[in-house]
Amino acid sequence: MPQPHKGDRVPTMVRPPRPLRLTLEAAAAAAGYRHLNDYLVDLLEAAHSGQPLPVPQAYRQEKSPLPDKSEAA
């Protein structure tokens, strides 16, 4: 499904150490983000503005229709 337009953006690449990447992925998922990039953009904006990290509804994950793997056992 297409993502809504988020305005003018400039591609930026970062190569964090693997443990940091795993931590960021877990934090993004816990905050309800579907895409790590969206989480990182909001995290950087919050860090530079001094405002709390927003979690816009557009980024929130929908509940998966598939059962959790732990429930399937």
Phi and psi in degrees as GROMACS dihedral restraints (atoms count N, CA, C in turn):
[ dihedral_restraints ]
;  ai    aj    ak    al  type     phi  dphi    fc
    3     4     5     6     1   -65.8    20    10
    4     5     6     7     1   147.7    20    10
    6     7     8     9     1   -90.0    20    10
    7     8     9    10     1   148.5    20    10
    9    10    11    12     1   -65.8    20    10
   10    11    12    13     1   150.7    20    10
   12    13    14    15     1   -65.4    20    10
   13    14    15    16     1   133.6    20    10
   15    16    17    18     1  -109.5    20    10
   16    17    18    19     1    13.7    20    10
   18    19    20    21     1    91.8    20    10
   19    20    21    22     1  -175.4    20    10
   21    22    23    24     1   -66.2    20    10
   22    23    24    25     1   125.1    20    10
   24    25    26    27     1  -131.1    20    10
   25    26    27    28     1   153.5    20    10
   27    28    29    30     1  -121.3    20    10
   28    29    30    31     1   124.1    20    10
   30    31    32    33     1   -61.5    20    10
   31    32    33    34     1   136.0    20    10
   33    34    35    36     1  -138.3    20    10
   34    35    36    37     1   137.0    20    10
   36    37    38    39     1  -115.8    20    10
   37    38    39    40     1   136.0    20    10
   39    40    41    42     1  -129.4    20    10
   40    41    42    43     1   146.0    20    10
   42    43    44    45     1  -124.7    20    10
   43    44    45    46     1    82.4    20    10
   45    46    47    48     1   -73.4    20    10
   46    47    48    49     1   157.3    20    10
   48    49    50    51     1   -59.5    20    10
   49    50    51    52     1   148.8    20    10
   51    52    53    54     1   -52.3    20    10
   52    53    54    55     1   -45.3    20    10
   54    55    56    57     1   -61.4    20    10
   55    56    57    58     1   -37.4    20    10
   57    58    59    60     1   -66.5    20    10
   58    59    60    61     1   -42.0    20    10
   60    61    62    63     1   -58.9    20    10
   61    62    63    64     1   -44.6    20    10
   63    64    65    66     1   -63.4    20    10
   64    65    66    67     1   -39.5    20    10
   66    67    68    69     1   -64.1    20    10
   67    68    69    70     1   -43.7    20    10
   69    70    71    72     1   -64.9    20    10
   70    71    72    73     1   -41.1    20    10
   72    73    74    75     1   -62.4    20    10
   73    74    75    76     1   -42.5    20    10
   75    76    77    78     1   -65.8    20    10
   76    77    78    79     1   -41.1    20    10
   78    79    80    81     1   -65.7    20    10
   79    80    81    82     1   -40.5    20    10
   81    82    83    84     1   -63.7    20    10
   82    83    84    85     1   -44.9    20    10
   84    85    86    87     1   -63.9    20    10
   85    86    87    88     1   -42.1    20    10
   87    88    89    90     1   -64.3    20    10
   88    89    90    91     1   -31.2    20    10
   90    91    92    93     1   -83.3    20    10
   91    92    93    94     1    -5.9    20    10
   93    94    95    96     1    92.8    20    10
   94    95    96    97     1    15.5    20    10
   96    97    98    99     1   -84.5    20    10
   97    98    99   100     1   140.4    20    10
   99   100   101   102     1   -85.2    20    10
  100   101   102   103     1   -27.0    20    10
  102   103   104   105     1  -127.4    20    10
  103   104   105   106     1   130.3    20    10
  105   106   107   108     1   -57.9    20    10
  106   107   108   109     1   -39.2    20    10
  108   109   110   111     1   -58.6    20    10
  109   110   111   112     1   -42.8    20    10
  111   112   113   114     1   -62.3    20    10
  112   113   114   115     1   -41.4    20    10
  114   115   116   117     1   -62.3    20    10
  115   116   117   118     1   -45.8    20    10
  117   118   119   120     1   -63.5    20    10
  118   119   120   121     1   -40.6    20    10
  120   121   122   123     1   -61.6    20    10
  121   122   123   124     1   -47.3    20    10
  123   124   125   126     1   -66.1    20    10
  124   125   126   127     1   -37.9    20    10
  126   127   128   129     1   -63.6    20    10
  127   128   129   130     1   -44.9    20    10
  129   130   131   132     1   -65.5    20    10
  130   131   132   133     1   -41.2    20    10
  132   133   134   135     1   -63.2    20    10
  133   134   135   136     1   -43.4    20    10
  135   136   137   138     1   -63.7    20    10
  136   137   138   139     1   -40.5    20    10
  138   139   140   141     1   -64.0    20    10
  139   140   141   142     1   -36.3    20    10
  141   142   143   144     1   -87.5    20    10
  142   143   144   145     1   -19.4    20    10
  144   145   146   147     1   -98.8    20    10
  145   146   147   148     1   -16.3    20    10
  147   148   149   150     1    78.3    20    10
  148   149   150   151     1     6.5    20    10
  150   151   152   153     1   -92.5    20    10
  151   152   153   154     1   157.3    20    10
  153   154   155   156     1   -66.6    20    10
  154   155   156   157     1   157.5    20    10
  156   157   158   159     1   -66.4    20    10
  157   158   159   160     1   119.5    20    10
  159   160   161   162     1   -80.5    20    10
  160   161   162   163     1   154.8    20    10
  162   163   164   165     1  -130.9    20    10
  163   164   165   166     1    82.6    20    10
  165   166   167   168     1   -59.5    20    10
  166   167   168   169     1   144.1    20    10
  168   169   170   171     1   -55.6    20    10
  169   170   171   172     1   -33.9    20    10
  171   172   173   174     1   -61.5    20    10
  172   173   174   175     1   -24.5    20    10
  174   175   176   177     1   -92.6    20    10
  175   176   177   178     1   -14.6    20    10
  177   178   179   180     1   -67.2    20    10
  178   179   180   181     1   138.6    20    10
  180   181   182   183     1   -74.6    20    10
  181   182   183   184     1   143.5    20    10
  183   184   185   186     1   -80.4    20    10
  184   185   186   187     1   152.5    20    10
  186   187   188   189     1   -64.3    20    10
  187   188   189   190     1   132.0    20    10
  189   190   191   192     1   -71.5    20    10
  190   191   192   193     1   136.9    20    10
  192   193   194   195     1   -73.2    20    10
  193   194   195   196     1   -12.8    20    10
  195   196   197   198     1   -86.3    20    10
  196   197   198   199     1   145.7    20    10
  198   199   200   201     1   -68.3    20    10
  199   200   201   202     1   151.6    20    10
  201   202   203   204     1   -63.7    20    10
  202   203   204   205     1   142.4    20    10
  204   205   206   207     1   -58.6    20    10
  205   206   207   208     1   -33.8    20    10
  207   208   209   210     1   -69.1    20    10
  208   209   210   211     1   -26.0    20    10
  210   211   212   213     1   -79.8    20    10
  211   212   213   214     1   -24.8    20    10
  213   214   215   216     1   -74.8    20    10
  214   215   216   217     1   -19.7    20    10
